[in-house]
Amino acid sequence: MPNHPLLLFLVAVLVLGILAFLVARAKALRVRASGTAMYAQPDQYAWFAALSTAGPALLVSGVGGFLLLLLGAEIPLPWLLAGSLVVAAAGATLGLRLVTPDFHARQAIERVIRFILAGAALISIFTTFGILLSIISEALRFFRMHGFWEFITGTVWAPGNSFLAAAGRADDAASAARFGSVPLFAGTFMITAIAMLVAIPVGLMAAIYMSEFAPRRVRTLAKPVLEVLAGIPTVVYGFFAAITVAPLVVSVAGSLGLNASFNNALAPGIVMGIMIIPFISSLSDDVINAVPDSMRQGSLALGMTRGETIRHVVVPAAMPGIISASLLAVSRALGETMIVVMAAGMRPNLTANPLEEMTTVTVRIVAALTGDLEFESAETLSAFALGLVLFAVTLSLNLVSVIMIRRFREKYRVNNL
Amino acid sequence: MSQSFDEISAQLRKRHRQSARLKWMSLGALLLALAFLVVFFADMLGKGLPAFQQAQVQVEVDYSEQASQLPLAAVDEEVRDLVSRGWLRTLPMQMRDNPELLGTTRTEWVLADGQVDQYLKGHASRLRDDAKARVDRLVEEGRAELKFNTTFFSRGDSKMPELAGIMSAAMGTVMTMLVTLAVAFPIGVMTAVYLEEFAPDNRFTQMIEININNLAAIPSILFGLLGLAIFIQFFGMPRSSPLVGGMTLALMTLPIIIISTRTALRSVPDSIRHAAFGVGCSRWQVVRDHVLPLAMPGIMTGSIIGLAQAMGETAPLIIVGMVAFIPDVSATFTNAATVLPAQIFTWSGEPDRAFVEKTAGGILVLLSVLIFLNATAVVLRKKFERRW
């Protein structure tokens, strides 16, 4: 059980730290009692001693463990921890020796804390690199098995037999596995387009009403209520789409004489659109509110009606912000998983008919990574290749969106967007 | 080219009509969005409320020697197919634990079969007609009725709908959220404090800022890929465990906490900092003793909202394997577990119609928790928000 020595080690470091704290404070108090003026308070010396004991020890054990894991070596855990304890002891000695009148303990603590805080800030960067690194390395392995061009331009997605290939029995397979991602992207874009057709008109109009027409009371009430839509978990929307909306779509289509699949693309698209409405309305509302009133006053003074002012002055002025909000919404819709996993189909299908069954990138990622995991199988690795494309697309959408909103902000000198 | 007054005023009326039309259309859009919300909640309540009730039948339970071998013998043949199989299976264990039961016959309210439950609730049921008649008779005699469903709140998952409950998933959610909070809260607050109070305005800082904004917009499923490749593959942490799930969610929640903490720190006026510096505080002392306490309500609000979002997240957890079948309720960090949204996802895939009700019931519980959390955040903000 590897947890045991680790726990013991942490307790040991803690005890050492507390000891160093107490001893350093006692020493500082003694020095001060002898009448010498000191640069810092006794508690500050004590804190410095505690930090210099525990800090390096934790750093050494953490970084050491990570490096060994990176090199793939078996970790000699007891040795590593023992080494860290030696470092802790050395740190404690240093901390205690430094309890002298002319040592700036407070400034030293300040430097250490700044260091720790910057380290915490680095974690967000590590996360991004972690995502990039994990996706890219696995995706590269996939592209080595199946060509990049086949992946980008192929129109048949049939991963079925890659398990056999991984087991070295590829010859037994009746047909080879094929990874052409075009049908997946077609499905993704279809469902995203349906979602946008629902979300952008409704969200934008709702934002216009809230910012231009609504009495203050309605506005303060409607905004948080709309936000509730955004707070509902996506798995709940997925259930709603699969159980309530999809049969509804089928029966409506049936009454029109059309044949719809129960896994049609329309139901998840509509529900995803509903989910995204508050996203668009809230961002657009902020942007429309940021359009300077002088523009409205000028327009009204020229004899424009309220509707004309909104259509010809306010909305065009807010357009960069609205487009930016819509792009963010598109990137959310592309990466949305649970709604499509539960309501859209599993079968890759290249079609323009939203009533047919379609599947998306995220559905295939989930399908490839649930159940038995075999990291040598091309199907498992294909999830990372799909993830890489998803990452690239959403990242560029976000960047464009940020650039647009920055342009808007600079134009009207608003700072709270 | 000149127009008569009539023409001009007709044109004006038309323009005003257009203006009014825009107003009504935009109001219509808002109402449509709100109508979606109403329809959605009505649908969930209609489907989910029956899950809080459970059919029970009153039967004579014969704790005989034979029943401990063959549990079916414990109840009368007339009602044998109406009581829950799962409950019958627990009989021998009950008798082993309580030897004084042996040889007695007691009249007890016991769990009815899932199909009886569906029949009593007026749903489609696979019961045969003679069984339906027997159930009707039991109801008339007052020996079968719908009671509050304690099983749903106290048990783990089960393949039998009448025995399935959300407790193991709720436990998993609690453990996962503990991990998420323990990782995301300190790191998030420290990052925000560094960026707002310590960091010089240089390339490095800008890079971190851009990076955080990007992280907030990355699809959640990619965090799942990260968790799978880094935490499980590379560090070898146990798959399906709250530890891995919580850490994955923590990375996802981090940007939310950072952004809201920065807003809270920024809303503390500089005069506070100036005063503290003026009496000789160091930068860390200013932050620790003055800025952070004043910003705490805002930080808490943001963290609660981030936590609520993490609690409803499913996609990354599916990727790290937290959709396990967990029948036993246990508090664990390293063993396989499941969480509420994942349980909802699993149940929604069950072919048995009775699970639709369970799914909707689980959704109602999840939504109540989320609404409670968000309401707490709003109250916190209202109560402690200071305008400077």
Interface residues (C-beta under 8 A of the other chain):
Chain A: L69 R106 Q107 I109 E110 I113 R114 I116 L117 A118 A120 A121 L122 I123 S124 I125 T127 T128 G130 I131 S134 I135 S137 E138 P201 V202 G203 L204 M205 A206 I208 Y209 M210 E212 F213 A214 A222 P224 V225 L226 V228 L229 G231 I232 P233 T234 V235 V236 G238 F239 F240 A242 I243 T244 I274 I277 P278 S281 T305 R306 G307 E308 I310 R311 L328 S331 R332 L334 G335 E336 T337 M338 V341 M342 T362 I365 V366 L369 T370 L373 F375 A383 F384 G387 L390 F391 T394 L395 N398 V402
Chain B: R15 H16 Q18 S19 A20 R21 L22 K23 M25 S26 L27 G28 A29 L30 L32 A33 L34 F36 L37 F40 D43 M44 K47 P186 I187 M190 T191 V193 Y194 L195 F198 A199 M207 I208 N211 I212 N213 N214 L215 A217 I218 P219 S220 I221 L222 F223 G224 L225 L226 L228 A229 I230 Q233 F234 F235 R239 L251 L254 P255 I258 S282 R283 W284 A308 Q309 M311 G312 E313 T314 A315 I318 I319 G321 V323 P341 A342 I344 F345 S348 V356 T359 A360 I363 L366 L367 L370 N374 V378
